């Protein structure tokens, strides 16, 4: 008999859920940053195809620190998450829902 989908979940899936990450991919970004320091000195990031938001979570934690809701965020840091799917809010992350393959996925406001 084949494995159920529950059996296919690995240690990182379970660890992500235990630690509050939205997906196991959070560990991939953390590992890449540990290995190569790609987020060192970064102030502006766009997370394309961001849902469910685990990379945006890592970016917020790394670039903004562990801020409680209402605490001041670093005004220089901008994190924008873009996806077709809606995502639950992440403190310090600007979320846009739209299609990045379209020339103008959002109406442009004048000015």
TIZATI-154308 format. One record per atom (N, C-alpha, C, O): residue number from 0; residue in one letter; atom name; x, y, z negated. Coordinates in steps of 0.001 Angstrom, whole numbers, plus 500000, padded with zeros to 6 digits. Atoms other than C-alpha are relative to their C-alpha. Last residue first. Example, Ala and Ser with C-alpha at 12.3 -4.5 7.8 and 13.67 -1.06 7.14 Angstrom:
2
+-----+--------+-------+--------+--------+--------+
| num | residu | atome |      X |      Y |      Z |
+-----+--------+-------+--------+--------+--------+
|   1 |      S |     N | 499180 | 498810 | 500060 |
|   1 |      S |    CA | 513670 | 498940 | 492860 |
|   1 |      S |     C | 499230 | 501090 | 499270 |
|   1 |      S |     O | 499739 | 502198 | 499101 |
|   0 |      A |     N | 500890 | 498810 | 500000 |
|   0 |      A |    CA | 512300 | 495500 | 492200 |
|   0 |      A |     C | 500900 | 501200 | 500000 |
|   0 |      A |     O | 501936 | 501181 | 499335 |
+-----+--------+-------+--------+--------+--------+
//
This chain:
111
+-----+--------+-------+--------+--------+--------+
| num | residu | atome |      X |      Y |      Z |
+-----+--------+-------+--------+--------+--------+
| 110 |      X |     N | 499221 | 499205 | 500952 |
| 110 |      X |    CA | 500558 | 561678 | 509345 |
| 110 |      X |     C | 501105 | 499237 | 499506 |
| 110 |      X |     O | 501883 | 499733 | 498690 |
| 109 |      X |     N | 499290 | 498816 | 499472 |
| 109 |      X |    CA | 497895 | 559582 | 511017 |
| 109 |      X |     C | 500765 | 500713 | 498886 |
| 109 |      X |     O | 500354 | 500725 | 497726 |
| 108 |      X |     N | 500654 | 498769 | 500441 |
| 108 |      X |    CA | 497087 | 556151 | 509538 |
| 108 |      X |     C | 500795 | 501193 | 500529 |
| 108 |      X |     O | 502025 | 501157 | 500554 |
| 107 |      X |     N | 499029 | 498981 | 500365 |
| 107 |      X |    CA | 498125 | 553144 | 511544 |
| 107 |      X |     C | 499259 | 501264 | 499592 |
| 107 |      X |     O | 498388 | 501753 | 500312 |
| 106 |      X |     N | 500290 | 498673 | 499424 |
| 106 |      X |    CA | 495603 | 550318 | 511509 |
| 106 |      X |     C | 501018 | 501016 | 499493 |
| 106 |      X |     O | 501307 | 501073 | 498298 |
| 105 |      X |     N | 500727 | 499135 | 500916 |
| 105 |      X |    CA | 497327 | 547101 | 510571 |
| 105 |      X |     C | 499697 | 501304 | 500677 |
| 105 |      X |     O | 500490 | 501782 | 501488 |
| 104 |      X |     N | 500948 | 500812 | 500759 |
| 104 |      X |    CA | 498503 | 544178 | 512749 |
| 104 |      X |     C | 499148 | 500808 | 499020 |
| 104 |      X |     O | 498137 | 500311 | 498523 |
| 103 |      X |     N | 500395 | 499193 | 501130 |
| 103 |      X |    CA | 500060 | 546576 | 515275 |
| 103 |      X |     C | 498946 | 499228 | 499180 |
| 103 |      X |     O | 497747 | 499379 | 499415 |
| 102 |      X |     N | 499262 | 498733 | 499894 |
| 102 |      X |    CA | 502036 | 544746 | 517937 |
| 102 |      X |     C | 499672 | 500888 | 498806 |
| 102 |      X |     O | 500581 | 501450 | 498195 |
| 101 |      X |     N | 500739 | 498960 | 499276 |
| 101 |      X |    CA | 500635 | 541399 | 516787 |
| 101 |      X |     C | 500818 | 501290 | 500003 |
| 101 |      X |     O | 501574 | 501554 | 499068 |
| 100 |      X |     N | 499752 | 500199 | 498573 |
| 100 |      X |    CA | 502971 | 538538 | 515833 |
| 100 |      X |     C | 499260 | 501035 | 500849 |
| 100 |      X |     O | 499474 | 501110 | 502059 |
|  99 |      X |     N | 498744 | 499351 | 499603 |
|  99 |      X |    CA | 503166 | 539782 | 512236 |
|  99 |      X |     C | 500307 | 499832 | 501484 |
|  99 |      X |     O | 501210 | 500484 | 502007 |
|  98 |      X |     N | 499311 | 500859 | 499048 |
|  98 |      X |    CA | 499499 | 538917 | 511693 |
|  98 |      X |     C | 501245 | 500712 | 500513 |
|  98 |      X |     O | 501141 | 501702 | 501237 |
|  97 |      X |     N | 500130 | 499709 | 498583 |
|  97 |      X |    CA | 498079 | 540587 | 508619 |
|  97 |      X |     C | 500847 | 499057 | 500820 |
|  97 |      X |     O | 501586 | 498232 | 500283 |
|  96 |      X |     N | 500566 | 501164 | 499345 |
|  96 |      X |    CA | 497726 | 540646 | 504850 |
|  96 |      X |     C | 499776 | 500352 | 501456 |
|  96 |      X |     O | 498983 | 501239 | 501773 |
|  95 |      X |     N | 500752 | 499659 | 498801 |
|  95 |      X |    CA | 500066 | 543106 | 503211 |
|  95 |      X |     C | 499487 | 498713 | 500620 |
|  95 |      X |     O | 500234 | 497745 | 500764 |
|  94 |      X |     N | 500461 | 501094 | 499162 |
|  94 |      X |    CA | 501355 | 542750 | 499663 |
|  94 |      X |     C | 499160 | 500513 | 501158 |
|  94 |      X |     O | 498264 | 501337 | 500977 |
|  93 |      X |     N | 501049 | 499462 | 499136 |
|  93 |      X |    CA | 503505 | 545263 | 497828 |
|  93 |      X |     C | 499592 | 498883 | 500945 |
|  93 |      X |     O | 500440 | 498301 | 501622 |
|  92 |      X |     N | 499958 | 500418 | 498596 |
|  92 |      X |    CA | 505461 | 543432 | 495131 |
|  92 |      X |     C | 498799 | 500598 | 500737 |
|  92 |      X |     O | 497651 | 500433 | 500325 |
|  91 |      X |     N | 498864 | 499398 | 499314 |
|  91 |      X |    CA | 506238 | 545012 | 491742 |
|  91 |      X |     C | 500099 | 499657 | 501474 |
|  91 |      X |     O | 501008 | 500132 | 502155 |
|  90 |      X |     N | 499596 | 498664 | 500441 |
|  90 |      X |    CA | 503929 | 542702 | 489783 |
|  90 |      X |     C | 501256 | 500487 | 500735 |
|  90 |      X |     O | 502261 | 499781 | 500810 |
|  89 |      X |     N | 498721 | 500171 | 500698 |
|  89 |      X |    CA | 502882 | 539728 | 491930 |
|  89 |      X |     C | 500432 | 501398 | 499589 |
|  89 |      X |     O | 500576 | 502268 | 500447 |
|  88 |      X |     N | 499057 | 498902 | 500213 |
|  88 |      X |    CA | 499239 | 539664 | 493049 |
|  88 |      X |     C | 501261 | 499571 | 499239 |
|  88 |      X |     O | 501230 | 498683 | 498388 |
|  87 |      X |     N | 500239 | 499401 | 501313 |
|  87 |      X |    CA | 497591 | 536395 | 494160 |
|  87 |      X |     C | 501055 | 501085 | 499780 |
|  87 |      X |     O | 502190 | 500931 | 500230 |
|  86 |      X |     N | 499175 | 500515 | 501098 |
|  86 |      X |    CA | 498097 | 535845 | 497857 |
|  86 |      X |     C | 499566 | 500670 | 498703 |
|  86 |      X |     O | 499093 | 501807 | 498699 |
|  85 |      X |     N | 499956 | 499160 | 501201 |
|  85 |      X |    CA | 495788 | 536211 | 500860 |
|  85 |      X |     C | 500866 | 499337 | 498925 |
|  85 |      X |     O | 500961 | 498111 | 498861 |
|  84 |      X |     N | 500795 | 500486 | 501127 |
|  84 |      X |    CA | 496772 | 534260 | 503964 |
|  84 |      X |     C | 500055 | 500989 | 498837 |
|  84 |      X |     O | 501082 | 501632 | 498620 |
|  83 |      X |     N | 501386 | 500079 | 499556 |
|  83 |      X |    CA | 497985 | 535922 | 507155 |
|  83 |      X |     C | 499073 | 499641 | 498849 |
|  83 |      X |     O | 497928 | 500091 | 498791 |
|  82 |      X |     N | 500473 | 501310 | 499572 |
|  82 |      X |    CA | 501210 | 536856 | 505404 |
|  82 |      X |     C | 498573 | 500129 | 500522 |
|  82 |      X |     O | 497870 | 501093 | 500220 |
|  81 |      X |     N | 500962 | 499970 | 498900 |
|  81 |      X |    CA | 503398 | 539827 | 504480 |
|  81 |      X |     C | 499599 | 498573 | 500352 |
|  81 |      X |     O | 500453 | 497698 | 500492 |
|  80 |      X |     N | 500331 | 501365 | 499600 |
|  80 |      X |    CA | 505268 | 540435 | 501217 |
|  80 |      X |     C | 498891 | 500055 | 501039 |
|  80 |      X |     O | 497871 | 500712 | 500832 |
|  79 |      X |     N | 501249 | 500084 | 499253 |
|  79 |      X |    CA | 506922 | 543828 | 500684 |
|  79 |      X |     C | 499826 | 498553 | 500458 |
|  79 |      X |     O | 500714 | 497981 | 501090 |
|  78 |      X |     N | 500200 | 501365 | 499515 |
|  78 |      X |    CA | 509567 | 544316 | 497997 |
|  78 |      X |     C | 498630 | 499975 | 500665 |
|  78 |      X |     O | 497620 | 500292 | 500038 |
|  77 |      X |     N | 501274 | 500202 | 499311 |
|  77 |      X |    CA | 510820 | 547838 | 497379 |
|  77 |      X |     C | 499971 | 498566 | 500527 |
|  77 |      X |     O | 500858 | 498141 | 501267 |
|  76 |      X |     N | 500271 | 501345 | 499487 |
|  76 |      X |    CA | 513572 | 548568 | 494852 |
|  76 |      X |     C | 498602 | 499952 | 500596 |
|  76 |      X |     O | 497625 | 500336 | 499954 |
|  75 |      X |     N | 499254 | 500214 | 498766 |
|  75 |      X |    CA | 514567 | 552222 | 494490 |
|  75 |      X |     C | 499680 | 498661 | 500640 |
|  75 |      X |     O | 499802 | 498514 | 501856 |
|  74 |      X |     N | 500646 | 499299 | 498887 |
|  74 |      X |    CA | 511831 | 552996 | 491960 |
|  74 |      X |     C | 500712 | 499787 | 501332 |
|  74 |      X |     O | 500099 | 499939 | 502389 |
|  73 |      X |     N | 498955 | 499255 | 499315 |
|  73 |      X |    CA | 513140 | 550365 | 489525 |
|  73 |      X |     C | 499385 | 500621 | 501256 |
|  73 |      X |     O | 498958 | 499898 | 502156 |
|  72 |      X |     N | 499245 | 500780 | 499026 |
|  72 |      X |    CA | 509954 | 549308 | 487720 |
|  72 |      X |     C | 501070 | 500905 | 500599 |
|  72 |      X |     O | 500926 | 502127 | 500589 |
|  71 |      X |     N | 499495 | 499324 | 498816 |
|  71 |      X |    CA | 508679 | 551001 | 484589 |
|  71 |      X |     C | 500808 | 499038 | 500864 |
|  71 |      X |     O | 501654 | 498287 | 500377 |
|  70 |      X |     N | 498630 | 499495 | 500156 |
|  70 |      X |    CA | 506799 | 548757 | 482192 |
|  70 |      X |     C | 500447 | 500634 | 501305 |
|  70 |      X |     O | 499957 | 500278 | 502377 |
|  69 |      X |     N | 500026 | 498655 | 500550 |
|  69 |      X |    CA | 503002 | 548518 | 482623 |
|  69 |      X |     C | 501384 | 500580 | 499780 |
|  69 |      X |     O | 501522 | 501798 | 499657 |
|  68 |      X |     N | 500927 | 499148 | 499268 |
|  68 |      X |    CA | 502980 | 544751 | 483074 |
|  68 |      X |     C | 499938 | 501368 | 499320 |
|  68 |      X |     O | 499792 | 501452 | 498100 |
|  67 |      X |     N | 501380 | 500240 | 500422 |
|  67 |      X |    CA | 506058 | 543314 | 481394 |
|  67 |      X |     C | 499108 | 500947 | 500795 |
|  67 |      X |     O | 499564 | 501991 | 501260 |
|  66 |      X |     N | 500752 | 498855 | 500518 |
|  66 |      X |    CA | 509268 | 543524 | 483353 |
|  66 |      X |     C | 498605 | 499540 | 499593 |
|  66 |      X |     O | 497956 | 498764 | 500295 |
|  65 |      X |     N | 501201 | 500496 | 500662 |
|  65 |      X |    CA | 511537 | 540514 | 483769 |
|  65 |      X |     C | 499277 | 501157 | 499336 |
|  65 |      X |     O | 499443 | 501398 | 498140 |
|  64 |      X |     N | 499838 | 500506 | 501353 |
|  64 |      X |    CA | 514037 | 541940 | 486228 |
|  64 |      X |     C | 498685 | 499508 | 499444 |
|  64 |      X |     O | 497666 | 499527 | 500135 |
|  63 |      X |     N | 500689 | 499108 | 500942 |
|  63 |      X |    CA | 513223 | 544078 | 489245 |
|  63 |      X |     C | 500202 | 499582 | 498552 |
|  63 |      X |     O | 499948 | 500367 | 497638 |
|  62 |      X |     N | 499748 | 498590 | 499695 |
|  62 |      X |    CA | 515635 | 542632 | 491800 |
|  62 |      X |     C | 499382 | 500966 | 498995 |
|  62 |      X |     O | 499899 | 502062 | 498777 |
|  61 |      X |     N | 498579 | 499706 | 499795 |
|  61 |      X |    CA | 515944 | 539053 | 490550 |
|  61 |      X |     C | 500258 | 501496 | 500142 |
|  61 |      X |     O | 501184 | 502031 | 499532 |
|  60 |      X |     N | 499262 | 500303 | 501231 |
|  60 |      X |    CA | 512453 | 538596 | 489072 |
|  60 |      X |     C | 501469 | 500423 | 500121 |
|  60 |      X |     O | 502039 | 500976 | 499180 |
|  59 |      X |     N | 500439 | 499085 | 501054 |
|  59 |      X |    CA | 510753 | 540382 | 491948 |
|  59 |      X |     C | 500788 | 499760 | 498718 |
|  59 |      X |     O | 501229 | 500710 | 498072 |
|  58 |      X |     N | 499504 | 498663 | 499686 |
|  58 |      X |    CA | 512800 | 538528 | 494555 |
|  58 |      X |     C | 499634 | 500983 | 498904 |
|  58 |      X |     O | 500472 | 501777 | 498475 |
|  57 |      X |     N | 498556 | 500011 | 500275 |
|  57 |      X |    CA | 512121 | 535177 | 492886 |
|  57 |      X |     C | 500584 | 501384 | 500250 |
|  57 |      X |     O | 501386 | 501876 | 499457 |
|  56 |      X |     N | 499836 | 500112 | 501457 |
|  56 |      X |    CA | 508370 | 535875 | 492813 |
|  56 |      X |     C | 501472 | 500071 | 499628 |
|  56 |      X |     O | 501851 | 500795 | 498707 |
|  55 |      X |     N | 500288 | 498662 | 500529 |
|  55 |      X |    CA | 508484 | 537059 | 496431 |
|  55 |      X |     C | 500116 | 500016 | 498483 |
|  55 |      X |     O | 500560 | 501008 | 497904 |
|  54 |      X |     N | 498806 | 499200 | 499737 |
|  54 |      X |    CA | 510183 | 533767 | 497323 |
|  54 |      X |     C | 499789 | 501423 | 499491 |
|  54 |      X |     O | 500721 | 502032 | 498966 |
|  53 |      X |     N | 498905 | 500388 | 500900 |
|  53 |      X |    CA | 507397 | 531869 | 495531 |
|  53 |      X |     C | 501276 | 500803 | 500259 |
|  53 |      X |     O | 501977 | 501156 | 499311 |
|  52 |      X |     N | 499383 | 498892 | 500724 |
|  52 |      X |    CA | 504631 | 533826 | 497222 |
|  52 |      X |     C | 501162 | 499645 | 499100 |
|  52 |      X |     O | 501600 | 500475 | 498302 |
|  51 |      X |     N | 500801 | 499590 | 501145 |
|  51 |      X |    CA | 502112 | 531293 | 498546 |
|  51 |      X |     C | 500662 | 501064 | 499119 |
|  51 |      X |     O | 500035 | 501555 | 498180 |
|  50 |      X |     N | 500864 | 500865 | 500824 |
|  50 |      X |    CA | 502317 | 532781 | 501077 |
|  50 |      X |     C | 500663 | 498641 | 499785 |
|  50 |      X |     O | 501243 | 498093 | 500722 |
|  49 |      X |     N | 499672 | 500073 | 501424 |
|  49 |      X |    CA | 505221 | 534956 | 502297 |
|  49 |      X |     C | 499172 | 499015 | 499172 |
|  49 |      X |     O | 499642 | 498549 | 498133 |
|  48 |      X |     N | 500651 | 501306 | 500188 |
|  48 |      X |    CA | 505118 | 534548 | 506059 |
|  48 |      X |     C | 500152 | 499585 | 498537 |
|  48 |      X |     O | 500601 | 498481 | 498230 |
|  47 |      X |     N | 500965 | 500338 | 498956 |
|  47 |      X |    CA | 507542 | 537486 | 506111 |
|  47 |      X |     C | 499489 | 498581 | 499804 |
|  47 |      X |     O | 500227 | 497701 | 499360 |
|  46 |      X |     N | 500190 | 501455 | 500038 |
|  46 |      X |    CA | 509190 | 538611 | 502864 |
|  46 |      X |     C | 498903 | 499668 | 500999 |
|  46 |      X |     O | 497717 | 499814 | 500706 |
|  45 |      X |     N | 501289 | 500374 | 499430 |
|  45 |      X |    CA | 510397 | 542176 | 503498 |
|  45 |      X |     C | 499968 | 498481 | 500055 |
|  45 |      X |     O | 500826 | 497858 | 500680 |
|  44 |      X |     N | 500183 | 501336 | 499434 |
|  44 |      X |    CA | 513164 | 543330 | 501173 |
|  44 |      X |     C | 498609 | 499882 | 500596 |
|  44 |      X |     O | 497635 | 500373 | 500027 |
|  43 |      X |     N | 501206 | 500058 | 499176 |
|  43 |      X |    CA | 514607 | 546676 | 500043 |
|  43 |      X |     C | 499921 | 498646 | 500704 |
|  43 |      X |     O | 500874 | 498204 | 501345 |
|  42 |      X |     N | 501020 | 499108 | 500539 |
|  42 |      X |    CA | 517079 | 547278 | 497194 |
|  42 |      X |     C | 498682 | 499919 | 500770 |
|  42 |      X |     O | 497630 | 500271 | 500236 |
|  41 |      X |     N | 501152 | 499821 | 499122 |
|  41 |      X |    CA | 519695 | 544563 | 497692 |
|  41 |      X |     C | 498956 | 500873 | 499304 |
|  41 |      X |     O | 498663 | 500684 | 498124 |
|  40 |      X |     N | 500049 | 498641 | 499463 |
|  40 |      X |    CA | 522924 | 545054 | 495727 |
|  40 |      X |     C | 498808 | 500289 | 500894 |
|  40 |      X |     O | 498692 | 501398 | 501414 |
|  39 |      X |     N | 499183 | 499031 | 500730 |
|  39 |      X |    CA | 523462 | 541322 | 495220 |
|  39 |      X |     C | 499946 | 501354 | 500695 |
|  39 |      X |     O | 500293 | 501469 | 501870 |
|  38 |      X |     N | 500878 | 498959 | 500547 |
|  38 |      X |    CA | 520579 | 539436 | 496840 |
|  38 |      X |     C | 500755 | 501064 | 499213 |
|  38 |      X |     O | 500150 | 502009 | 498705 |
|  37 |      X |     N | 500653 | 499216 | 498941 |
|  37 |      X |    CA | 522742 | 537333 | 499182 |
|  37 |      X |     C | 499111 | 501117 | 499469 |
|  37 |      X |     O | 498781 | 502038 | 500217 |
|  36 |      X |     N | 500238 | 498654 | 500508 |
|  36 |      X |    CA | 525069 | 536209 | 496394 |
|  36 |      X |     C | 499271 | 500904 | 500970 |
|  36 |      X |     O | 499553 | 502100 | 501038 |
|  35 |      X |     N | 499470 | 498981 | 499092 |
|  35 |      X |    CA | 526293 | 533211 | 498430 |
|  35 |      X |     C | 499773 | 501438 | 499540 |
|  35 |      X |     O | 500295 | 502362 | 500164 |
|  34 |      X |     N | 498880 | 500444 | 499157 |
|  34 |      X |    CA | 525922 | 530138 | 496198 |
|  34 |      X |     C | 500658 | 501151 | 500761 |
|  34 |      X |     O | 501885 | 501224 | 500839 |
|  33 |      X |     N | 498894 | 500413 | 500879 |
|  33 |      X |    CA | 523750 | 531585 | 493426 |
|  33 |      X |     C | 501248 | 499679 | 500813 |
|  33 |      X |     O | 502361 | 500044 | 500433 |
|  32 |      X |     N | 499465 | 498795 | 500632 |
|  32 |      X |    CA | 521599 | 533416 | 495986 |
|  32 |      X |     C | 501156 | 499665 | 499067 |
|  32 |      X |     O | 502147 | 500393 | 499029 |
|  31 |      X |     N | 499289 | 499238 | 498973 |
|  31 |      X |    CA | 521185 | 530281 | 498099 |
|  31 |      X |     C | 500622 | 501253 | 499392 |
|  31 |      X |     O | 501760 | 501600 | 499710 |
|  30 |      X |     N | 498748 | 500714 | 499715 |
|  30 |      X |    CA | 520291 | 528276 | 494978 |
|  30 |      X |     C | 500835 | 500765 | 501036 |
|  30 |      X |     O | 502046 | 500914 | 500875 |
|  29 |      X |     N | 499112 | 499811 | 501152 |
|  29 |      X |    CA | 517700 | 530844 | 493845 |
|  29 |      X |     C | 501350 | 499333 | 500241 |
|  29 |      X |     O | 502389 | 499886 | 499882 |
|  28 |      X |     N | 499483 | 498628 | 499965 |
|  28 |      X |    CA | 516197 | 530890 | 497345 |
|  28 |      X |     C | 500949 | 500257 | 498837 |
|  28 |      X |     O | 501983 | 500901 | 499016 |
|  27 |      X |     N | 499124 | 499875 | 498833 |
|  27 |      X |    CA | 515925 | 527090 | 497427 |
|  27 |      X |     C | 500611 | 501397 | 500064 |
|  27 |      X |     O | 501816 | 501550 | 500269 |
|  26 |      X |     N | 498689 | 500531 | 500361 |
|  26 |      X |    CA | 514566 | 526939 | 493867 |
|  26 |      X |     C | 500985 | 500102 | 501161 |
|  26 |      X |     O | 502187 | 500249 | 500943 |
|  25 |      X |     N | 499343 | 499002 | 500861 |
|  25 |      X |    CA | 511676 | 529216 | 494818 |
|  25 |      X |     C | 501414 | 499537 | 499651 |
|  25 |      X |     O | 502340 | 500347 | 499605 |
|  24 |      X |     N | 499060 | 499232 | 499186 |
|  24 |      X |    CA | 510881 | 526752 | 497625 |
|  24 |      X |     C | 500693 | 501102 | 499205 |
|  24 |      X |     O | 501725 | 501617 | 499635 |
|  23 |      X |     N | 498646 | 500502 | 500227 |
|  23 |      X |    CA | 509312 | 524489 | 494987 |
|  23 |      X |     C | 501047 | 500783 | 500792 |
|  23 |      X |     O | 502231 | 500735 | 500461 |
|  22 |      X |     N | 499611 | 501120 | 499143 |
|  22 |      X |    CA | 506154 | 526580 | 495121 |
|  22 |      X |     C | 501448 | 499617 | 499702 |
|  22 |      X |     O | 502211 | 500400 | 499134 |
|  21 |      X |     N | 501123 | 500374 | 499141 |
|  21 |      X |    CA | 504195 | 529125 | 493075 |
|  21 |      X |     C | 500308 | 498812 | 500895 |
|  21 |      X |     O | 499391 | 498110 | 501320 |
|  20 |      X |     N | 499757 | 499607 | 498614 |
|  20 |      X |    CA | 506782 | 529288 | 490318 |
|  20 |      X |     C | 498852 | 499500 | 500855 |
|  20 |      X |     O | 498260 | 498464 | 500554 |
|  19 |      X |     N | 500872 | 498934 | 499528 |
|  19 |      X |    CA | 505417 | 529090 | 486764 |
|  19 |      X |     C | 500291 | 500508 | 501404 |
|  19 |      X |     O | 499759 | 501545 | 501800 |
|  18 |      X |     N | 499356 | 498705 | 500210 |
|  18 |      X |    CA | 508259 | 527118 | 485142 |
|  18 |      X |     C | 499188 | 501178 | 500544 |
|  18 |      X |     O | 499609 | 502327 | 500415 |
|  17 |      X |     N | 499705 | 499808 | 501427 |
|  17 |      X |    CA | 506255 | 523894 | 484719 |
|  17 |      X |     C | 500537 | 501403 | 499721 |
|  17 |      X |     O | 500212 | 502000 | 498695 |
|  16 |      X |     N | 501278 | 499829 | 500711 |
|  16 |      X |    CA | 504769 | 524135 | 488225 |
|  16 |      X |     C | 500240 | 500268 | 498516 |
|  16 |      X |     O | 499562 | 501105 | 497920 |
|  15 |      X |     N | 500573 | 498722 | 499572 |
|  15 |      X |    CA | 508179 | 524699 | 489795 |
|  15 |      X |     C | 498699 | 500268 | 499250 |
|  15 |      X |     O | 498467 | 501382 | 498780 |
|  14 |      X |     N | 499270 | 498947 | 500701 |
|  14 |      X |    CA | 509655 | 521827 | 487750 |
|  14 |      X |     C | 499444 | 501390 | 500350 |
|  14 |      X |     O | 499335 | 502255 | 499481 |
|  13 |      X |     N | 500431 | 500003 | 501397 |
|  13 |      X |    CA | 506976 | 519434 | 489014 |
|  13 |      X |     C | 500657 | 501130 | 499208 |
|  13 |      X |     O | 500003 | 501795 | 498406 |
|  12 |      X |     N | 501423 | 499665 | 500012 |
|  12 |      X |    CA | 507598 | 520340 | 492641 |
|  12 |      X |     C | 499511 | 500114 | 498562 |
|  12 |      X |     O | 498880 | 501101 | 498185 |
|  11 |      X |     N | 500100 | 498554 | 499830 |
|  11 |      X |    CA | 511351 | 520347 | 492059 |
|  11 |      X |     C | 498553 | 500470 | 500048 |
|  11 |      X |     O | 498245 | 501570 | 499588 |
|  10 |      X |     N | 499658 | 499324 | 501256 |
|  10 |      X |    CA | 511281 | 516824 | 490597 |
|  10 |      X |     C | 499831 | 501510 | 500125 |
|  10 |      X |     O | 499397 | 502162 | 499176 |
|   9 |      X |     N | 498687 | 500235 | 500592 |
|   9 |      X |    CA | 509557 | 515414 | 493674 |
|   9 |      X |     C | 500194 | 500819 | 498727 |
|   9 |      X |     O | 499282 | 501504 | 498266 |
|   8 |      X |     N | 499526 | 498761 | 500619 |
|   8 |      X |    CA | 505935 | 515140 | 494705 |
|   8 |      X |     C | 501300 | 499724 | 499260 |
|   8 |      X |     O | 501377 | 498815 | 498433 |
|   7 |      X |     N | 499027 | 499344 | 499126 |
|   7 |      X |    CA | 505538 | 512117 | 496969 |
|   7 |      X |     C | 500554 | 501283 | 499390 |
|   7 |      X |     O | 501558 | 501811 | 499871 |
|   6 |      X |     N | 498716 | 500684 | 500098 |
|   6 |      X |    CA | 503883 | 510026 | 494255 |
|   6 |      X |     C | 501085 | 500708 | 500792 |
|   6 |      X |     O | 502267 | 500603 | 500466 |
|   5 |      X |     N | 499461 | 499696 | 501320 |
|   5 |      X |    CA | 501004 | 512551 | 493955 |
|   5 |      X |     C | 501386 | 499363 | 499834 |
|   5 |      X |     O | 502262 | 499954 | 499202 |
|   4 |      X |     N | 499335 | 498691 | 499916 |
|   4 |      X |    CA | 500443 | 512329 | 497708 |
|   4 |      X |     C | 500607 | 500387 | 498660 |
|   4 |      X |     O | 501603 | 501109 | 498618 |
|   3 |      X |     N | 500980 | 498905 | 500019 |
|   3 |      X |    CA | 499731 | 508621 | 497267 |
|   3 |      X |     C | 500761 | 501319 | 500054 |
|   3 |      X |     O | 501970 | 501357 | 499826 |
|   2 |      X |     N | 499911 | 499101 | 501157 |
|   2 |      X |    CA | 502333 | 506121 | 498339 |
|   2 |      X |     C | 498904 | 501057 | 500080 |
|   2 |      X |     O | 498559 | 501533 | 501162 |
|   1 |      X |     N | 499195 | 498789 | 499885 |
|   1 |      X |    CA | 501286 | 503508 | 500840 |
|   1 |      X |     C | 499986 | 500839 | 498734 |
|   1 |      X |     O | 499124 | 500690 | 497868 |
|   0 |      X |     N | 500839 | 498825 | 500000 |
|   0 |      X |    CA | 500000 | 500000 | 500000 |
|   0 |      X |     C | 500892 | 501250 | 500000 |
|   0 |      X |     O | 501938 | 501263 | 499351 |
+-----+--------+-------+--------+--------+--------+
//
